[in-house]
């Protein structure tokens, strides 16, 4: 994967995360959750069978910062193909779908691994809830 492709992928995911966080900040209940969440997450985007592009997401006090690379000290890791993670974030694929079905590489669509700070399932559930775009209520 060329550097320009890596930068493009990083910028795409950064824009997606920022968009979702900004949308969630407009909802008082979600904004409160955003402000309380303190987490460090490694996001592995599986590009090829044997290549994972790493990003890290730090959340603290309502601020979410996405950077390239892995964190040494993190709460958990999420691994997914980029398209699967996008479908999860936009609400097209449910969490159950993501952890029970396989991706194009024969792996689970969403793989969750514990971090250096322990299991942190509460943070994982909060982050998953915050990263999924809410469905518009029917008119």
Secondary structure as UniProt FT lines:
FT   HELIX           3..25
FT   HELIX           28..36
FT   STRAND          39..48
FT   TURN            49..50
FT   STRAND          51..60
FT   TURN            61..62
FT   STRAND          63..68
FT   STRAND          76..80
FT   HELIX           82..89
FT   TURN            90..91
FT   HELIX           95..100
FT   TURN            104..105
FT   STRAND          111..115
FT   TURN            116..117
FT   HELIX           121..131
//
